[in-house]
Amino acid sequence: MKILMIYPAPKFPIETPLTIPTGTLAVTSFLHSKGHDVLLFDRRIEWKKDLSKIITDFSPDLVGITIFSACNLRDGVECAKTAQGLGVKTCFGGPHATAIYKELLQEGGGDFVGIGEGEYTTLELLEAVAGKRSVESVKGIAYKDKDGVVHLNEPRELADLADFPQINFELVDIPKYLMPRYGFKKVIDYNTAKGCPYACTFCSSKSIHRRRYRKRPTEMLLAEIKILVTEYGVDFFSFCDEMFGANKEELWDFCSRLKALNLKFSWICQTCIGHLNAEDMAMMKDAGCFVIGFGIESGSPEILKQINKNYDPKLLKSHVENLKKSGMTSSSFYIFGFPGETTQQCRQTIHVHFRVNSRWGVYSIFQALPGTESYKELCEQGKIPFERSLADHFADDDDERLPNYSNMPTKDLLVILRFFQWHSSFLNRSSEGFTLVNVGRALRNLYTLIFGHGFINGVVAFYRAIKLFLHVFWYSHAYPSIRKKYDLDVKNFGRNDWDDLPSWE
């Protein structure tokens, strides 16, 4: 059978860092290995192509659409309605689709929604579309009957990842995804495992992977990595597992065999605070690891307990010290404005940030993701309606209009966010020194966007880039009273003496 797999584009695709659609490609590779005729259409890089013509020419039996987040939901719905208008069955999949399956079936042009992992579910759904089995017998699927009633079938068991084939990189145009980042020329995103054993209330992983960590077979990983390095020239891997190396024995085996390949590339990963010791980090560094990211999220013990992320501050200290001793660079993640968060609790997060002083930081204002515990709690508190229309789930690219569930003014959150974005992106004051970074790379990327996506789109991208730059500059500099209120001063980078933080000693 024929299946068209679509990865929809965000509202402004040329502004978004281009990453390989790893989940969609994995499902596509699996279906291809089972003898189906598959075509993967990534709307972010093939935006000029007419979807109606592709559907008409390819004539698929089913169109699969990945809804990774709210960012590509709007375009995904448009794709589904286009396919539906041409008489082709559609199936949504992905973490966000799992969380809002009712809305997608009722309003989004979907005939089916895959709940959770998609490989075997899609395989069985194709049999149902071909009339070889009933839709009711397909596990892990939601569907709408002829009367418009939504049904949710029995959930599917999580698969053994050893049952899946090696990723078929010939199904996508790999060179188009190799973007310069971290000072390297050809960076690619890549998964070695699925799932995370933890249950942070703001994360949707639990609803998909049920707190199970599953690593892909090492032999398969090494074979794929060798192909990407030797045939495509990849010089840096961003291992985007939710928790890299959750199983220590597997981690050591993977790194030792990775080193034995003797291929010239570096890599980045993310893990949890306290999981790795000094020996683990030294071993990873020896295998080519360049950066380890970790989610601090908050510096408030009360907030950490609220979001089910209870780590000991002493572990944070040793984690940071071991990273520095290993010679690797750190990246840390922070979220401002958790539900009910107070000014003092946010100040604690800011003080932890200054104390940790990572080379890179990733910052965001809290957003309630459908399917998470935080989202359910806010619904129960009446802050989010239980029944929402599909349009309510579309992403809003304006930070000023994001819902604020904290006890702080929205302007305060924007000043905090933009202050750290400014100093992380342009004037980094990490332990490596005061350095102007990314400007040359940003100009080079803009040049690529203009000549790769056409003059008009390039002009739009340039306008929005300037608008964002001015927005970041304004909020990070124009409110000295707010900066003072939260101790937002460049002199505080690396400072350790904060009275409101637990001792690290």
ABEGO torsion letter per residue (X at the ends): XBBBBBBBBBABAAABBBBBBAAAAAAAAAAAAAGBBBBBBBAAAAAABBAAAAAAAAGBABBBBBBABAAAAAAAAAAAAAAAAAGBBBBBBEAAAAAAAAAAAAAAGBABBBBEBAAAAAAAAAAAAAGABBAAABBGBBBBBAAGBBBBBBBBBBBBAAABBBBBAAABBAAAABBBBGGBABBBBBBABBEBABBBAABAAAAAAGGBBBBBBAAAAAAAAAAAAAAAGBABBBBABABBGABAAAAAAAAAAAAAAGBBBBBBBBBBBGABBAAAAAAAAAAGBABBBBBAGBABAAAAAAAGBBBBAAAAAAAAAAAAAAGBBBBBBBBBGBBGBBAAAAAAAAAAAAAAGBABBBBBBBBBBBGBAAAAAAAAAGABBABBBAAAABBBABAAABBBABABBAAAAAAAAAAAAAAAAABBBBAAEBBBBGAAAAAAAAAAAAAAAEAAAAAAAAAAAAAAAAAAAAAAAABAAAAAAAGBBAAABGBABBAABBBAX
